[in-house]
Amino acid sequence: MTPIDAMVGPVDLAPYVHDVLNMIVDDMQSGQLPARVDTFTALHGHVDANMYALMADVPFPAGEFGFLNAVDEAVGRALTRGEHYRILAMSASIDGLSSCRPSEADPTG
């Protein structure tokens, strides 16, 4: 049993990877990161990429970085596969739909 298993039980990477990817996409949309970033290592050229894991509350006991590294590696694989482009496209699509809604001032709405 690893320390992380003893601390919180078996932990699923997916929610943490999802949260970190969404934070990365938010930073891309704000202009803090270029959309062409396609590896976890490349993130470090623009931001302290390890802060994403901290902001996502990725659990890790003192001195045990196995789970944290696994999240970072999974995020890196997702970036390499272009998952952030899919999230960016979905976000743009949703933004486009919201602009199609009738405004409250529109009497026909």
C-alpha positions in Angstrom: 0.0 0.0 0.0 1.4 3.4 -1.0 1.1 6.4 1.4 -1.6 8.0 -0.8 -3.7 4.8 -0.6 -3.3 4.8 3.2 -4.2 8.5 3.4 -7.3 8.7 1.2 -7.9 5.3 -0.2 -7.6 4.5 -3.9 -7.8 7.8 -5.8 -9.0 8.4 -9.3 -6.8 10.6 -11.4 -9.7 11.7 -13.8 -11.3 14.5 -11.7 -7.9 16.1 -11.0 -6.8 15.8 -14.6 -10.2 17.4 -15.7 -9.8 20.2 -13.2 -6.2 21.0 -14.2 -7.0 20.9 -18.0 -9.9 23.3 -17.4 -7.6 25.7 -15.5 -5.1 25.5 -18.4 -7.9 26.2 -20.9 -9.0 29.2 -18.8 -5.4 30.5 -18.9 -5.3 30.0 -22.7 -8.6 31.9 -23.1 -7.3 34.8 -20.9 -4.1 35.0 -23.0 -1.8 33.9 -20.2 -0.9 30.7 -22.1 -0.7 30.1 -25.9 -3.0 27.4 -27.2 -0.1 25.7 -28.9 1.3 24.5 -25.5 1.1 20.7 -26.0 3.1 19.2 -23.1 3.2 19.6 -19.4 6.9 20.6 -19.6 6.1 23.3 -22.2 3.7 24.9 -19.6 6.7 25.7 -17.4 7.9 28.1 -20.1 4.9 30.3 -19.3 3.7 29.5 -15.8 4.6 27.5 -12.7 2.7 24.4 -14.0 2.9 22.7 -10.6 0.5 25.4 -9.2 -2.3 23.9 -11.3 -2.1 20.7 -9.2 -2.1 22.7 -6.0 -5.1 24.7 -7.1 -6.9 21.5 -8.0 -6.2 20.2 -4.5 -4.3 17.1 -5.8 -3.7 15.1 -2.6 -0.1 14.2 -1.7 1.4 13.4 1.7 4.7 15.0 2.6 7.5 13.5 0.6 5.2 11.4 -1.6 4.9 12.7 -5.1 3.8 9.6 -7.0 0.1 10.6 -7.3 1.0 14.2 -8.1 3.4 13.0 -10.8 0.8 10.7 -12.2 -1.6 13.6 -12.5 1.0 15.8 -14.2 1.8 12.9 -16.7 -1.9 12.4 -17.5 -2.3 16.1 -18.1 0.8 16.0 -20.4 -0.7 13.1 -22.3 -4.0 14.9 -22.7 -2.3 18.1 -23.9 -0.3 16.0 -26.4 -3.5 14.4 -27.7 -5.0 17.9 -28.1 -7.7 17.6 -25.4 -7.3 21.3 -24.6 -8.4 22.1 -28.2 -11.6 20.1 -27.8 -12.3 22.0 -24.5 -11.5 25.3 -26.2 -13.8 24.4 -29.2 -16.6 23.4 -26.9 -16.2 26.6 -24.9 -16.3 28.7 -28.1 -19.4 26.8 -29.2 -21.2 27.4 -25.9 -20.2 31.1 -26.0 -21.6 31.3 -29.5 -24.9 29.8 -28.4 -25.2 32.2 -25.5 -24.9 35.1 -27.9 -27.9 33.7 -29.9 -30.3 34.0 -27.0 -32.8 36.8 -27.2 -31.8 39.7 -25.0 -34.0 40.7 -22.1 -34.6 44.1 -23.8 -35.9 42.3 -26.9 -39.7 42.5 -26.9 -39.9 39.5 -29.2 -37.7 37.4 -26.9 
